[in-house]
Amino acid sequence: MRGLRFGSTALLGCTALGLANVQAAERAEGKRVEEVVVTGTRLPEQLRDFAGSISLVKGEDVTVVGSTHHNEIMNRAPGAMIQRNSGQESLTAIRSPVLSGPGSCGVFLFLENSVPIRPTGFCNVNELFEVNSEQAGSIEVLRGPAGVIYGSGAMHGAINVITTPPGDLPARSLALEGGPDEYYRGKLGLSHKGDATDIGGVVVATHDGGWRDSSGIEEQKLNVGLTHRRGDAQLGLNLAATNLQQETAGFIQGFDAYRDQAIAESNPNPEAYRDAYAVRLTGSYEQPLSDRMHLSVRPYARYSRMDFIQHFLIGKPFEENGQESMGVLTALDITAFNDTRLLTGIDVELAQGFLKETQPGPATDGAPAANAIRPAGKHYDYQVDSRVAAVYGQIEQPFAERWKAIGGVRYEYVDYDYDNRMISGNTADNGIPCGAAGCLFNRPADRSDDFSNVTSKLGLSYEVTEDHTLYLTGTRGYRAPDTSELYRLQRQQSLADLDSERLDSIELGARGVFGPLSYSLAGFQMEKDNVIFRDANAFNVSDGRTEHEGVEYELSWLPIETLSLALAGTYAKHTYDFNRAVEQGETIVAGRDVDTAPRHINTARLNWAFLSSAAAELEWVSVGSYFVDASNANKYGGHDLLNLRVSWRATENWRAIARLNNVTDRAYADRADFAFGNYRYFPGRGRTLFVEVRYETK
């Protein structure tokens, strides 16, 4: 690990214990706060035993928030900021700047029941809409490298959406919700619990007319699970499917344009759309082999397709992409003598993905020189077969009564076999050059690439008392280059000689409980090497460097039976550590902030059970100012939002929830950017009321 400077600005941060929603009856009886179980190592364990930062969002929070976009629920975790673009699109930050562009999604791992939803090398920045966060049993946000267990992609962090086991689902549930702009949503759940077999499922269907012009959505998601118990063994099968048909609204242009309601509601790209669907089938086999040995095997198969118009590019080409993949994740958990714990396994994955880009006619919406290098016809048409194999092991060794040492290592091999299915080179699809400047698109000849990576983790934890734990970890994260970075080249680059990105992290943390007050704190210092970016020649290169340091906190206070307060936040600094001219004429200078990296992100939630059958939550969300370009010449001022949610349980089976988002009707931007000499925004929505009625039977 390169020498890390654990600066004074990176001392403490926190992760949620998820205690804000402990039932009032438990508080009144003075019971100890329930233990929180997480799956940061793929297998369930107590949060207090996990040496790292992980936040848990519980199923009750998912129900009350009733998010119309996944950022509304996932941004409750410190260190995370998911920006909403148009419709269900998004960009992600976890202990990082908000990252965009080809391959940027590869530094985050998105999981469903601890299984990645996309294969290595085929990520999409918008892929979080493929999971059913609207009906999740819980959501875990891991912050910092988790590559020893999860491999390539779990570099800055991971989001694990966990479905409710069929045995825990209500026998019948139905929810109907309405809101402005023809917003309607229905949720249905059914389950059957047997002596040996449980089966159940949930489905959500959404129609949204869109608050911006030509921005409607039709979306459906399905999850079906089956659990079968045979002796000590448990077998499971889970089917997940999603379908999205979206009219996409583009950026609005001009400084502070989001403050003008007419401009905010407009859509400069009424022709834009995004259609996508995905299916995943996951099995599980859990078997205690002895009192000290447990085996877990998770085979899976995945399929996804997406097509959309790239309305943000000159010529507005169409893109189609997709993947089919299968694999298996294994884990053997062994407790040996002296309470030594060994977690080890082998992971294997096979995938085939494709990408096509086609421009329907001559480009006419740019300058003459820009139009000339973008010919009509096919720009890209390629397929990539990939193979991934990994072996890992992690040891936890208690010593000296209250201490525990952690050490882990993973070796992973990634192989891509690229097949260009059209003419190679820097020409139009008929082989004709685009003039002296050449075409914008360059298609490499068939080739193969492989990457071998080793990641590691070292840590110490100290149990100060039964209720308080300290930990110190040093970890390395990595990601293999994405296939789009290797094979979707431009101009005169016919070969992208890229290395795997690598991130070294050191973290100091503490968590515990003081009576009604729970806390979790962490500070981190990280250095990232081989950062992949597009230089001034539009070449994909991998010699960038960035530094990241910060503090994260989460506090939960239960002063009286009917009142609770939860606070979460981050102060972080993300800076460049190299000098370079990059695409669009910007210049990166070491020490400057990475763009779209607010230093302050904070949330607070006040929960008040004002009646025995009714409760309210007032939420404050604060995003600090941030630079919107690499040169740090232009800035977005940040925003503060208030959200109010009121829940009333009329009977044991009937419940109503009202949600008033953006109570003060604040004008703000979900995303701010500066490109091509102008500010551009995805505007945030004004004050909006949604009402839901729910029926459940046990």
N, C-alpha and C positions, 0 to 999 in steps of 0.2 A: 504494500500500500504506500502511495506517495505520501510525503510528509504533510500531515494535515494540521492546519492551525485552528485550534479550538478557541475561537475568538470570544471576546467578552459579550458580543451580541448574540452568541449561540450557546446559552447556558441551560435554559429550562423551557419546556413545552409540554403539552398535555394531550391525553387521549381519553375519550369518554368512558365512564363506567356505566353510562346509560341509566342513571338512578332517578331521573326526574319524574318518571311515571310509576314509581312504586305505589301500590294501592294504599289508599288512606287508611284502610283497616289495619294493614300491617304496621303503618306508622303509629297508629293509636295503641297497638298492643306492644309497641316498643321492641319489635323483632329486629334482629340484625338485618342489614340490607342484603338482599339475595346475592349469591355468587353469580358472576357474569362469565358465561362460557363463550369462547371464541374458537375459530378454526384457523388461526394463523399458521399452523403447521399441517394443514389439511385435516388433522384429527382434532376432535374437541378437547379443550383444556381450559383451566381457569385462567381468566385474564391476568390475575395477580402473578401467575407463573410464567407469563410470556415476556421475554426480554426484548422489547421493542415497542413501537408505537402502533396501536390499533384502536380504532373507534368502532363502537357498536351502535347502530340505529335499530331499535326494537320494532317489532311488528305493530304495536299499538301506535307508535309515532308515525309509521307508514300510513296507518288508517286515518289518523287525525289530520295529518298534513294533506293527504289526498292529492299528491302532486300531479299537475297537468304536464309537467316536464321533470325529468329525473334530477335536474339541478336543485329543485326546491327541497328535496329530501336529502340528497347526498352532500349538499353544502353545509349541513349541520355539523359535519366533522371538521375539526381544526386542520389546517394545512391543505384543505381541498377547496378548489374553486372551479366549478364547471360553468362555463359561459354558454348561455343559450343563444344560438344563432336563429335561423328561421325554422318554424315548426318544431320538429323533434331533433333537429341538428344540434351539435354541441362541440365545444373544444374543452380540453381537460387540463387542469393543473393539480398535481399532488406533490407537495413539497418541491415546487418548481414554478417557473413562469407558465402562463397559458401557452401551450405549444401548438403550432399549426404547420401545414405543409406536408409533403410526402414523407412517410415514415415517422412523423412526430408522435403518432399514436403508439408506436412501438415501444416507448419508454414506460407505458402504463399497461398493466395486465387487467383485463376485465374478465371476471369469472362468474360462473353460475354453479353453485354447490361445489366450489373449489376446483372446477374444471374450466379452462379457458374457453371462451365462446368463439374464438377465431384461431386458426393455425399460425404458427410462427412464420413471419414474413408476409402475411396477408392481412394486416390490420386496416381498419378504416376509422378516421377520426370521429365518425358519427355512430359507431357500432353499439354504443350503450342503449340505443333505442331498441335493440334486438332482445333485451332482457326485460322481464316483467317486474320492474321495480314498483309498479302500482299496487301489486298484491304480494309483495315479498314478506316472508316470515321474519327476516331481519336482513340488514345490510352491514357488511364490515368494510371499513376503509383502512388498509394497511399503508403506513407512511414510511418511506425509505426503502432501501433495497431488500427484496425477499427472494433473491435468485437462487439460494441454496435449495429451497423447497420447490419454487415455482419455475425457475429457469429464465430463459430469455424473455424480456419484456417487463418483468417485475423489477424495474430499475429505480424509478422514482417512487413507485408504490403500486397498489392494486386495489380494485373494488370487487368484492365478492357478494353477489346477490344470492341469498339463500332462500329457497322455496320452503313453504310450510310442509312438514311431513304429512302424508295423507291421514295418519292417525290423529293429528292435531287439528285438522280442519273441522269446521262446523258441519253437521249433517247436511244442512241446507242454508245457503245465504244468498241474498239478493240485495243489490244496491243500485239505486237510480239517482243520477246527478244531472243538474242543469245549470247553465250559466249564460252570459250574454253572447251575442254573435253566433247564435245557433249552436251552442255547445251542449252536447248531450253525451252522457257516458253511462254504460251499464256494466255491472260486475255480477258474476254468477259463480257460486261455489257449491260443489256436491261432494259427499264422501260417504264411505261405508267402512265400518270397523268390524273385522272378524276376529275369530280366535287366533288365527295364524296369518291372515292376510288383510291388509288395509289398502283401500283404493280411493282416490279422490282427485279432484281437479278444480281449477279455477279458470275463468275466461273473462276478459275485459274487452269491450268494444267501444270505440270513441268516434263520434262525429263532431268536428269543429269547423264552423264556417269561416273562422279566421278573423282576427281583429284588424289585420292589415288587408289591403286589397288583394284579391286572388291568392289567398294563403290558407285555403281550407285543407283539412286533414281527414282521412278515413284510416283508422288503425284498429287492428284486432291482435290480441295476444292470448295464448293458450298454454297452460301447464297442467299435465296429468302425471300423477305419481302412483306407484304401486310398491308396497313393502310386504315382503313375505318372511316370516320367521320360521326357521327349521332348527330346532334345538338351540344351541348357542349362536348359530349363524344367522345372519340377516341379509336378504337379497333385496335389491331395489331396482326399479326401472323408472326413469323420468323422461317424459316427452315435453319439449318446449317448441313453440312455433309462434312466429310473429309475421304480420303483413302490414305494410305501410304504403299508402298512396297519398302523396303530399304535393300541394301546390306551394312552391317555394317563393318567398319574398326576398329580394336582394338588399344589399346595402343601400342606405340613404346617404347622400353626399352633402358636404358642407359643414363648416365649423358649427358645432352645437345644433345641428339640424334636428336632433331628437327632441329639442325643446319646442319645436313647432308641431302641434298636434296633427295638422293636415299633412305635413311632410312625413311624420312618423307613421301615419296610417297608410301612406302611399306605398306602391310597389313598383320600382323602376324596371322590374323584370317579370311581368305577368306571364311570360311564356315558360318560366322555369318550373321544374317539377323534380320530384325524386320518388321512385317506386322501388321498394325493396321487400324481400321476404327471406326468412331464415327458419330452418328446422334443425333441432338438435335432439339426439337420443342418447341418453347416458345410463349406463348400468352401474350397479355397485354390489360388492360382495364384502361383507364384514364378518370376520371369523376370529374369535379368541382361540389361539392354538394351545394356550396354556394360561396359567394364572399370570404369567409374566411376558406373554407374547401375543400380539394382535396383528392380524393381516387385513389389509384393505386393498381391494382391486377395483379400479373404475375404468371400464372400457367405454368408448364413446364414438359417435359418428355425427358429422355436422355437414350442413348444406346451406349455402346462402347465394342470393342473386341480388344485384342492384343495378339500376340504370337511371341516369339523370342527365340533364343538360347543364353544361358548365357555363352558366350565364355570366360568370365573373371573368371569362376569357374572351379575347377578341375572336370573332368567328363563331362563338357559341357552339363548340363541338359537343357531341353526345358521347357519354361514356357508359360502357357496360362492363361489369366485373362480377366475378363469382368464385366460389371455391367449394370443393368437396374434400372432406378429410376424415380420418379415423385414427384412433390411437388408444393407448391404455396408460393409466397412471397407477403406480403401485406404491405401497408403503408398508413396511414391516416395523412395528413398534415393539422394542424389546427392553424389558427392565432386568438388568443383570445384578450381580452381587454389588454390595455397597450402594444400592439404589441407583446405579448407573443406568441411564436411559439412552438407548440407541434407536434412532429413526433413520431408516435407509430404504432405498427403493430404486427401481429402474422405470424410466418413462420412454415411450416410443410413440412416434407420430408419423403418419404418411398423409400428404396433401397434394392436391392438384388445383391450381388456380389459373384464371385467365383475365386478361384486360383487353378491351377494344376501345379505341377512340376514333370517331368519324365526324368530319365536318360536312354538313349537308350541302353547302354551297360556298361560293367565294366569300372571303371576309370583306366586309364593307364598313364595319363599325370602328375601325382604327385609323391611324395615319397611313398614308399610302405605303410607306416602307414596312410598317407592321403588318398590313394586309398582305403584302407581296410574299412574306415568308410563311404564310398560313394557307396553303392550298386546300381546295375542296377535296373530299375523299377521305380515305383511311389514313390515320396518322400512326396508330399503333394497333397491333393485333398479335399478342403473344400468349404463351402458356408456360407455366412453371410447375414442374414436379418437385416436391420437396420431401426430404427425409430428415427426421430429428431423432436422436437417441441420446439418452442421458442417464447417468448413475449418480446418486447422491448419498450422503450420510451425515448425520448430525448427532453429536454426543452431548448429553447433559450430565455433569458429575457433581453431586452435592459433596461438600467438604466443610470441615470446621463448624459443624452444627448449623450455621445460618447462611453459609455461602454456597453458591452454585456456579460452576464454570460451564460455558457453552462453546463448542467448536463444531464447525460444519464445513463441508466442501462439496462441490458439484462439478462434474465434467459433462459438457454438452457438445454434441457434434451436429451441425446443421449443414445440409447439402441441398443446393438448388440445381436443377437441370432445366435450362431456359431454352425454349423453342420459339424462334421468331417465325410467325406464320404468314409473313408478307415479305416484300423486297427489303433487303438490308440497306442501311446507309441514310444519308442526309438528302433525300429526294422526296418528290410527291409519290403517291402510291403507284403511278405508272412509270416511275423511273426517271422522270424529267426533273432536272435541277430547278431551284427557285430563283435563279439569277446569281449574281456575284456574291450576294450576302448569304446564299444558301437557305435551305428551309429551316424552320424552327425545330423540326423534329428529327431525331437521329435514332435509328433502330439498330442496335448491335446485332452481329451475327450470332448464331447458336453458340452457346457456351455453357460451362458448368462452373459453379463457385461453391466453396465449402468454408466453413468457419468452425474453429474449435475454441471453446471458452471454458475457463475455470473460474469459479466464483467461490468465495469463502466467507465465513462468519466466525468471529471470536467475541466472547462476551463474559461478563461477570454479573451476578445478581446477589444482593445481600438483603435478607429478610430482617429488617430492623426490629419489627415486632410482627405479630400475626396479621396486623392491619396495614403495615407499611413496608414497601419494597423499593430498593434502589437498584439500578442496573446501568451498566456501561457496555456498549457494543461497538465493534468495528466490523463493517461489512463491505462487500464489493458487489455491485450490480452490473449488468451488461445487457446488451441487445445486439443480435445479429442485424445487419442491414436489411431493410425491407426490400422486397422484390421491385417495388416501384422506384426506389432509389438506385437500384443496380441496372435496371433495364428500360426505364422510361426516361431516356436521355434527350438532350437538346443540343442544337447547333453542331459544333464540331467534335463533341465528345462521343467517341465510339466505344470507350471502355471506362467504366467507373471502378477504379481500384480502391475499394472502401474497406476499412477495418470495422470491427465491432466497436460500438460505443462502450465506454467503461466508466463507472462511477464508484468512487471510494468515499465511504461515509463513516463518521464517528458520531456516536450519540450517547448522551447522558440523560437518564430519566428517573422519575420517581412517581409512585402512585400509592394511594392509601385512603383511609377513612378516619376522620375525627368526628365520632358521633354522627350528627346529622349532615356533616360536610364531607364530601368525597372529592378527591383531586387526582389529576394525572398530569404530569409535567414532563417536558423533554426539550433538550437543546441539541442542535445538530450542526455539523460542519461537513460539507461535501465538495468534492472536486470531480469534475467530469471531463474526460479526455476523449479524443477521436470523435468529437461532435460532428455530425454530418450536416452540411449546409450547402447552399448553392452560391458559388462565388461570382465575381463580377463578369466572368466569361460564361456564366450559366452552366458551369461544370459542377456536378455533384462531387464534393470532396469531403474528407473526414479528418481534418486536422484542426478543428475548433476546440476551444477549452472554455469552460464556465465554472464559476464558483457559487456555492449556495450555503448560506448559514442563517440560522434563525432559532426562534423559540416558539413553542406551542403550549397552550394550556387548555384545560377544561375543568370547570368546577361545578359541583352540584350541591345545593344547600336546601335542606328540608327543615326549616325552622319550626313549623307547626303542621298540624295534621292536614290542613287544607291548602297549604301554600308551599310552592317550591320555586327555586331560581336556578337556572342553568346558564353558565357562561362558557364560551369557547372562543378561541382566537389564535392568531398567528402574527408574529412580527418576523419577517424574513427579508433577506437581501440576496438577490440573484444577479450576478454581474458577469460580464465578459472577461476572459483572461487571455485575450489575444487581439491582434490588430489585423484588420483586413478590409478591403473594399469588397462589397457583396452586391448581389443582384439589385436592380432598381436604383443604382447609384449611391446607396447608403454606405457609410464607413463605420465599421466596428472598431472601437477603441477600448483597450483593456481598462477595467475599472468602472466603465459605464454600466448602467442597469440594462439587463436584458429587457426587451420590450414586453409589454403586457404582463408585468410582474409587480402588482401592488405590494407594498411593504406591510401594510396593515389590512387584515381581514378579521372581523369580529362579529360574533352573534351573541344574543342574550334571549332567554325565553323565561317568561314569568307565567307559571301555571297556578290557577286559582280554582279550587273546587267550591264554588259559591253556593251550591246546593248539593244534597246527597246524591242527586241524579244528574247534575249538570256541572260542567267545568269549562274554563276558558284558558286559552293560551295566547299571550301577546308576545310576538317575536320581533326582535330588532336585528337587521342584517346590515352590516357596514362594510363597504369595499373602499379602500383607500385609493388615492390618486396613483396613476401609473403612466409611464412613457408609452407612446404608441408607435414608436419607430426606433430602429437600432441606434440611430445617431443621437437619441435623447433630445431632439429639438422640438417635439410636439407631445402634448400631454392631455390625458383625460382626468378630470377633477375628482372622480370617485362619486359615491352616492350612499345614502342611508335610506333604508326602507323599513316600514312597519307592516306586519301581517297579524291579523286577528282571527282566531278559530274558536268557535263555541260548539260544544258537544252536549247533547241532551238525550238521556236514556229514558224514553217514555215508559217502557215496560222492559221485562227481561229480554224480550226478543226484538223490540223496535228501538231504533236510535236515529237521531237526526244530527247532522253536522253542517254548520254554516262557516264558510271561509271567506274572509274579506282580505284580499291581497292588495298591497300598496295602499294602506289606509289613508295616507295623506295625499294620494294622487301625485306622487313625485315624478317629474320628468327625469328619465335616466336612460343610460345605454346598457343593455345586456353585454354588448361587446363594442369597444371602440378601437379604431385602427387608423393608420395613416399610410396611404399608398398612392402611387401615381400622382403625387403632388397635391393630395386633397385628403381631408378628414372623411371617414366613412364609418357608419354605425349600423348595428342592429339595435333598434330602439326597444326599450322596455315598455311593458304594458302599464297603463294607468290603473286607477282603482277598479277592482273587479270582484264581484260577489258570486260565489258558487254555493249551491245548497244540495246536500245529499241526504237521502233517506235510506236506511239500512234495515234489513230483517235477517235474523240469524236464529237457528235452532241448534241445540247441542246434538 
